[in-house]
Amino acid sequence: MKKISLIIPCYNEEESIPLFYRETTNVLKKLEEYSYEMVFVNDGSTDNTLDVLTGLAEMDDHVKYLHFSRNFGKEAAMYAGFCNVSGDYVAVMDADLQDPPSLLPQMLNILETKEYDSVATRRVSRDGEPPIRSFFARKFYQIINRISDADIVDGARDFRLMKREMVNVIVAMKEANRFSKGIFGWIGFKTYWLPYKNVERVAGETKWSFWKLFRYAVDGIINFSQTPLSIASWGGILLTFCSFIILILIIIRKLMFGDAVDGWASLVCIIIFIGGIQLFCLGIIGQYIAKIYLETKRRPHYIIAKTNIDDAKRAE
C-alpha cells in the first residue's frame, strides 16, 4: 500500500490546527487505497501549538510532530519535513486551510494516471489580499523569471504533491539559504500546475508582513540569480564611460573658450550621487558575501527539541 505524507509547517497556529486536522482527515480517510501520515513542524511557536499537536498525536497515530527549539523559519520547517517523512507521495500544506485539502484526491489522481512528477497549485485570484501586496507579488514573479534559471509561475504556492524521487533530490540540496519555490523550479521534473481561487485563512492572522515578504523576495533573487552583481558591474562601467566623456568635453571647452568650469553645487551633487551608487553596489556584493559566510558555517538548518517520530525511522 502506497503512503501519502503531509508536511504542515506551523507557527502560532493553535486555532487553525484542529480545523485543518478535521478537514484533512476526512479527505484522507476516503483514499482507502493509501495509508497516510501528517507531519506537523512546530517552528518555535509561542502559543499552545505544541500542546494541541501532542494532544492530536495521542489521539491519532497518523499525527506526527517535530518541535523546534526556536523559530527557524518556514523554509527550515519545510526542509525538516522533507527529511522526516516516509511517504511515496509528499505534500506541503499550510495549517490555515488556505491550501484546500479537497484538492488532494485530484492531485493524487494526476500523478497516478499521467506522466508528472509533481502537481503544484497556483492562485488565479488574490481576493482578500491588499492591492499593494498583489502588485509587488506579480512584479516579483516577473523579475525572478527573467533573471534566474528558476521556473516560478505567477501565483505559485508551496502547496504541491510530489513523488518520492523528487523529494529525495530536494533533501540532497543541503544549502543553508533556502528558497523552496526556486528549488522546486530549478531541479526540473515535470510539474502539472493546478489553478484554484484564493481561500481566506480559517483562523488567526498571517505571519507574513509586507517587510518579511520583501526580504523573502530579495533572498529568492540573490539565491537564484547573479544578475544583481552584473547590474553593479555594468553600472560601474556606464558611469566610468560617462565621466570620461564629460572630462573630454570639459577639456575641449577649456581649450576653445578658455573659461573656467563653474558649478560647485552641481559637482557636490554628482559626488554624492556617485558615492551612493558605490555604496549600493557594495551592498549588493555584501549580500552575496553574507550568503557565502552563512553557508561556510555549516550550521544545522533546524534543531528538534521534541518529536514523536521514532529515532530509527528518522535515521532511515
N, C-alpha and C positions, 0 to 999 in steps of 0.2 A: 504493500500500500504506500503510495507516494504521500509526502508530507508537505504541508504549507506552513511556512514560518512568517510571522508578522513582527516587524521591528517598530516599536512605538516610543520615540523619544518623548520624555515628559519633563516639564519644568513648571512647578506650581500648578498642577492640573487636577487637584483633588476633586473639584466639582465635575470635571469632564470625564474622568476615567470610568466611573460607574456607568455612565450613559454610553460611552464608547464600548465598554465590555459587553453590555447587554445587547446592543445592536449588532456588534460584530460577531458575537457568539451565535446569535440567531441565524446569521448568514452562513457561518462556517459549519454549523450542525447540519445544514441542508446539503452540504457537499459530502455525502455519505461515503464516497469512494476515496476520500482523503482523510488522513489524520492531520492534526494541526497543533501549533503552539503559538502563544502570544508572548513575546519577549518585550517587556516594558523596561526602558532605560531611564532611570530616575536621575536626571542631570543636576544633582545637588539641590533639589527643591527645598525651600524654607517653610513650606506649609505642611499639611498632613498627607502629602502624596505617598510617602513611604508606608505609612500606616494603612492607607487604602490598598496599596499593592500587596502588602503582606496578608491583609485580610482576604483579598481575592485569591491569592496563591494557596492559602489554607483551605479555601472552599473548592477550588478548581485546579486540578493537576495540569491543565493546559496553560496555566498562567505562570510565567517565569519573570523574574525581575533582576535587574542589575542596578545597584545603588552606588553612585559615585561619591567619593569623599568630599567633593566640592563641585561647583559648576564649571564644567569644561567646555560647554557649548554644544550646539546641536550637531555639528559635524563630528565631534568626538563621540557623541551618543550614537549616531548612526553607524560609525565605524565599529564601536563596541558591539552593536547589534549584529553586524555582518560577521564579526569574529566569533560570535557565540551562538548563532543559530545552526540548526541541523537539517533544515528542510530542503526538499528538492526544488521547491519554489519559494522565493523570498520576496516579501513586500515591505516597503517602508511607508508608514502611515502616521499622520498626526493624531493626537488624542482628542482634539477638539471637534472631531467629526467633519472638518472641512474637506477631508478625503473620504468620500462616501463608501462605506463597506459594501453597499449594494452593488458596486461595480466589480467586486472581486470575482464572482462567477463568470462574468463576461470576459474579464481579463484572462482568467484561467482557461477558458474555452479557446481563446485566440492562441495561446501558447500551445495548447494541446492539438489543435487542428490546423494551424498554419505554421509556416517556417519563420518564426520570430523568436528572438532570444529574450525579449522583454516587451512588456506593454506599459507605456508611460502615459500619464494623464496630463492634459493641458486645459487651462481655463479659457473658454471662449468669451467669457464676460467677466467684468470686475465689479458687479453690482455690490454696493455697500462699502466699496473701498474709496478712500479720499481721492479726488481727481488728480491732485498733485502727485500722489504716490503712484497712481496708474500711469501718469505721463512719464515719470522718471523710470519706472519699471520697463515700459516699452522701449525707451531710449537705451536703457542698459542692454537689453537683448539685441537691439540693432547694432550697438557698438561692439559688443563682445563677439558677435558672429562675424563681424568684418575684420577684426584684428587678431583673432585667435583661430586655432585649429579645432576648438571645441564646438560641437554642433548642439546649440541650445535653442529650442523652439520657444517662441514668444508665448508666455503664459504657462510654461512648463512648471510642474510641481515635483516635489520629491517623491510623491506617491507613484510607485511603479511596482510591477510584479516581474521578477527576474528568474531565469533558470540558474541552477547551481553553478554552471560553468562561468557565467558572467559574475556571480558573486565571488567566486574564487579569485578571479582577476582583480576585483576591487579590493579584496583583502590583501592581495600581494602588493598593492600600491601603498606603501607604508609612509608616505610623505606626511610631515607634521602639519604643513599648511594645506588643509584640505578644502576643496570646493566641489562638493559632490555632483552638482549639476554639470560642471565642466568635466569631471572624471567620467560620468556616465556617457557623455558625448565623445570624449577623447578616446576611450578604449574601443569604440566601434560597436560591434554586434548589431544585429538587425532589430530595430525598435519600431513597434507599432504605436502611433500616437492616438490616444483615445480622448476626444473632446468632451467636456462637460461644463455645465454652468456653475458659476461660483456659488459656494454654500457658506452661510454665516456660521460663526462659532456657536456651539450649543450652550456654552457657559464660560465664565471667566473673561479675561481680557488678553489681547495679543501681547506677546513679549517682545515683539519687533517694533521698535520705534523707527522713525524716519532716519535718524542718525545711525542706528545699528544696521539698517538695510543699506545705507550709503557705504558704510565701512565694509560690509559684506560684499557689495558690488565691486569696490576697489580691490579687495582681496582676490576676488574672482578674476579681475582683469590682470592683476600682477601675476597670479599663479599660472595663467594660461596664455600670456602674451608678452612678447618683448617689444611691442610697439611703443609703449611709453619711453623706453630707452632710445628707440630710434627717433622719436619726436624730440627728445632732448638733444641728440646728436645733430639732427638736421636743423633744429632751431639755432644751435650754436654756429653751424656753417652759414646759415642765412644771415644772421646778424653780423658775422665777420665780413661776409661779402658786401653787405650794405655799408658797413663802416669804411670799407676800402674804397667804395665808390664815392662816398661823401668826402673822404680825405682827398681824393683826386680832384673833386670839384672845388674844394677849398684852395688847393694849391693853384689850380687854373685861375680862380678868381683873384688870388693874391698877385699872380704874375701879370694878369691882364689889366686889372683895375687898380691894384696897389692899395686897396682899402683893407683895414683890419676887419676881422670877423667879430661881429657883435653877438650878443645873446647869451649872457651868462646864466640867466634864469632857465632858458631852454636847455642849456648844457647840463645844468644840475638835474633837470627832469630826466634827461637822457641817461645820465649816470645812474640815477635811482632806478630807472626802468631796466637798464642792463643788469644792475645788481639784483633786482627782483627776479629776472629771468634766470640768472645764475643760481640763486638760491632755490628756485623752483626745480631746476634741473638736478641740483644736488639732492633735493628732497626725493625726486624720483629714484635716483641711484641709491639713496639711503634706504628706501622701501625694499628694494631688491636685496641689498646687503643685509637688512634686518631679517628677511626671509631665509637667507643663507645661514645667518647666525643661529636662528631657531632650529634649522634642520641639522646643523652640526652638533647641537647639544644632545640630540637623540633621546630626549625625554619621552616618557610614555604618553600616549595620546590621552589616557584616562587612568584613573585609579579606582578600582572597585572596592568599596568599603563593606558591602554586604550583598549577598546573592543567594538564590535558592537553586541555582544551576549546579549540578554535580561537577566537582573539580575534574574528574576523569573525562567527563563528557566535554567540558570546556577545552581540555588539552587535546582531545580528539578533533 
